[in-house]
Amino acid sequence: MTDSASRLTEPVSPLTDTFGRRHTYLRIALTERCNLRCTYCMPAGGVDLLPRHHQLTFEEIIRLSGLFARLGVTKIRLTGGEPLVRKDVPALAAALSRLPGVETLAMTTNGLLLDRHLDTLHAAGLRLLNISLDTLQADRFQAITRRPGLEKVIRNVDLTLGAGFDAVKLNCVVMRGVNDDELADFARFGAERDIEVRFIEYMPFGGNGWDHDAFVPYKDMLSTLQSAFPAMHPLNDGPHETAKTWCIPGFRGRLGFITSMSEPFCGGCNRIRLMTDGNLKVCLFGRGETSLRDAMRAGATDDELSILIDLAVTGKKAAHAGMTALATQDDRPMIRIGG
Ligand code: SF4
């Protein structure tokens, strides 16, 4: 552990917190707008949308991303809301992938608009796509997202699999009594598809009505799937990998589990988040935020912004506060964080 005093004497790589975690992965929420209304993300009453002039502009996103890349960020993920509702995404993706130091450009999308952008996103250098899909049943899709669209998303998943991206993953938030009986169906969805189906533990965010009864821990998901697929076995995961991955012999796809509540993986965290309003959040569940937008608009130089970023990263806690504490913590709804 390096405290701020020793940071002055021992050169510490930028974007490294006091636990020695180097943050090389920036998630940028491009918009708070979305064409779906998922129950675990968007509060029932919706959210007051950020006025456009409060949102980071194209130029501000590029400037900040360039700075983060100079500080050591090598991977950028575009999130939202739904990033593809933002009209300038292809141009933004192209500009981001040209930034020196950026090795990987990724996106998390609900897949509804993917067919319109696949070629331009690929041409722009985007290589990793995560598609959110929480059910394979049309009526449940409507119930969870408050909109129709299941067939379109599945069609776009298959289009994406054939479009030459390095990896395509499916993100499925598992909720008891909502979709926890579809785990085996989702696993079979990957039988003939080269896709990683990731089961995400349900997380508490502002206004999403999270309660412990609806929470399905990793070990329960795993035992359900092991009963259906006894030969399934774990794969070796990288140090910063958020998912615990498993494979079912004979299946083209893999399974992944995001266990941030029951088995947090904060020790290897390399992620920081830039939100639509320009606030920097160094932890998904951290309360502290730093407005890089206001500093930029007040004329801050890149060196001054770097100091703000360093202070934020230095203040990052070792881990999140734990599921029960998070459930009572007043925080942003997920739609305003970008996951
Ligand atoms: S909860 Fe915070 S520290 Fe833990 S893995 Fe997520 S972002 Fe990193």
Boltz pocket constraint, residues with backbone or C-beta under 6 A from the ligand:
constraints:
  - pocket:
      binder: B
      contacts: [[A, 260], [A, 264], [A, 265], [A, 266], [A, 267], [A, 269], [A, 270], [A, 271], [A, 282], [A, 283], [A, 284], [A, 285], [A, 286], [A, 317], [A, 318], [A, 319], [A, 320]]
      max_distance: 6.0
